[in-house]
Amino acid sequence: MTRAAKPGKADSFEKNLERLDAIVHELEDAELPLEKALQLYEEGMQLSAVCQQQLQEAEGRVEILLKKPGQPGERTPEPFEPEENSPL
């Protein structure tokens, strides 16, 4: 059974990835009716897009370690700044 998109709080990345994995396993069943397979495929594509967006948002929060000028080997965290033309 496919799940409808819920308004409000989104599921966690891990929960979405777990559901996507379950969909893949269901789609591997050779006995799956075509209509059910199409529904699962559509849900999987939507979940894939959600997971991709969640990864992009997480990437935007990651700190990049850069070397301090003049002090070899020392690093200081600096916030990650996505490019201006980034789709975020």
KASUL-V395589 format. One record per backbone hydrogen bond with DSSP energy under -0.5 kcal/mol. NH is the residue of the N-H (numbers start at 1). CO is the residue of the C=O. E is the energy in kcal/mol with one decimal. If there is no record, write none. Layout:
NH|CO|E, NH|CO|E
This chain:
16|12|-2.5, 17|13|-2.8, 18|14|-2.3, 19|15|-2.2, 20|16|-2.3, 21|17|-2.3, 22|18|-2.0, 23|19|-2.3, 24|20|-2.1, 25|21|-2.1, 26|22|-2.2, 27|23|-2.7, 28|24|-1.2, 29|26|-1.5, 30|28|-0.6, 32|29|-1.5, 37|33|-2.4, 38|34|-2.4, 39|35|-2.0, 40|36|-2.6, 41|37|-2.5, 42|38|-2.4, 43|39|-2.4, 44|40|-2.8, 45|41|-2.4, 46|42|-2.1, 47|43|-2.6, 48|44|-2.5, 49|45|-2.0, 50|46|-2.1, 51|47|-2.9, 52|48|-2.3, 53|49|-2.2, 54|50|-2.6, 55|51|-2.4, 56|52|-2.2, 57|53|-2.4, 58|54|-2.2, 59|55|-2.5, 60|56|-1.6, 61|57|-0.6, 61|58|-1.2, 62|58|-0.7, 62|59|-0.8, 64|78|-2.0, 66|64|-0.6, 66|76|-1.9, 68|74|-1.5, 71|68|-1.4, 74|71|-1.5, 76|66|-2.4, 78|64|-1.9, 80|62|-0.8, 82|80|-0.6, 86|83|-1.8
